[in-house]
Each structure stands twice: as C-alpha cells, then as structure tokens.
C-alpha cells in the first residue's frame, strides 16, 4: 500500500516554521521527515502516517514533504515500517 513512499532523513532545520529552540537534540528527537511521491493526496498521507503512529508537525505541501512526530522511542520503528512498504 505504501510502496510509493520515499523516506528522506534530513535535518529538521529544513522545515519551515520551526523555532530555534526546537532544533536541539531534544527538539528533533522522535521526529522523521517523510517525502511522498507526487500524486499522494494529503488524506492518504495522513492515513499512512497514522497507521505508523505518526502525527504531522509541519509540512512543505509543494514538495510532498512532512515532518512527523513519533511516540517516544518509536521513530526508528516507524521509519523501518515506512521504508519496507
């Protein structure tokens, strides 16, 4: 179902709207950046992320990039699940 997802691990500093205080190690902990292929609707993105227990923190709609927050300690698991599909 989510084979058309490409996961990109980038520094959270590239996401608009983040405050400098959030860029500390604690601020980016349990966050991942997910890039969706063109044509994946926002509703589909939400369903895919919710299935992995992720919540959208910020996004760049023009590039289908989402900064997502995982439950504490679950970012790596969510990342592996997204990349395996």
C-alpha positions as CSV (number, residue, x, y, z in Angstrom):
1,X,0.0,0.0,0.0
2,X,2.7,2.5,0.8
3,X,5.3,1.4,-1.7
4,X,5.1,4.8,-3.3
5,X,6.5,6.4,-0.2
6,X,10.1,7.5,-0.2
7,X,11.5,8.3,3.2
8,X,14.1,11.0,3.5
9,X,16.1,11.6,6.6
10,X,17.0,15.2,6.7
11,X,17.8,17.8,9.4
12,X,14.7,19.3,10.8
13,X,16.2,22.7,10.2
14,X,14.9,22.4,6.6
15,X,11.3,22.5,7.7
16,X,9.7,26.0,7.7
17,X,8.2,27.4,10.9
18,X,10.4,25.6,13.4
19,X,11.7,27.7,16.2
20,X,15.3,27.6,17.1
21,X,14.6,26.0,20.4
22,X,13.1,23.0,18.7
23,X,16.4,22.4,16.8
24,X,18.2,21.0,19.9
25,X,18.7,17.2,20.1
26,X,15.6,17.1,22.4
27,X,13.6,19.1,19.9
28,X,14.1,16.8,17.0
29,X,14.0,13.5,18.9
30,X,11.4,11.1,17.7
31,X,10.8,13.2,14.5
32,X,11.3,12.0,11.0
33,X,10.9,13.6,7.6
34,X,8.8,11.7,5.0
35,X,8.7,12.6,1.4
36,X,5.7,11.2,-0.6
37,X,5.7,10.7,-4.4
38,X,3.7,13.2,-6.4
39,X,0.0,12.4,-6.5
40,X,-0.3,11.1,-3.0
41,X,-3.2,13.2,-1.5
42,X,-3.0,14.8,1.9
43,X,-5.7,12.4,3.1
44,X,-3.6,9.4,2.0
45,X,-0.5,10.9,3.7
46,X,-2.5,11.3,7.0
47,X,-3.7,7.7,6.8
48,X,-0.3,6.3,6.1
49,X,1.4,8.3,8.9
50,X,-1.4,7.5,11.4
51,X,-1.0,3.8,10.6
52,X,2.5,4.1,11.9
53,X,1.5,6.2,15.0
54,X,2.9,9.4,13.5
55,X,1.5,12.9,13.7
56,X,2.2,15.7,11.3
57,X,4.2,18.5,12.9
58,X,4.9,20.6,9.8
59,X,4.8,20.1,6.0
60,X,6.0,21.5,2.7
61,X,3.0,20.8,0.5
62,X,4.6,21.8,-2.7
63,X,7.2,19.1,-2.3
64,X,5.0,16.5,-0.5
65,X,7.4,16.6,2.5
66,X,6.1,16.0,6.0
67,X,7.8,16.4,9.4
68,X,6.2,13.8,11.6
69,X,6.3,13.2,15.4
70,X,6.5,9.6,16.6
71,X,5.7,8.4,20.1
72,X,8.8,8.4,22.3
73,X,11.3,5.8,21.2
74,X,9.2,4.8,18.1
75,X,10.7,6.9,15.3
76,X,13.2,4.2,14.1
77,X,10.4,1.5,14.1
78,X,8.1,3.8,12.1
79,X,11.0,4.6,9.7
80,X,11.7,0.9,9.1
81,X,8.0,0.2,8.5
82,X,7.6,3.0,6.0
83,X,10.8,2.0,4.1
84,X,9.8,-1.6,4.0
85,X,6.5,-1.0,2.1
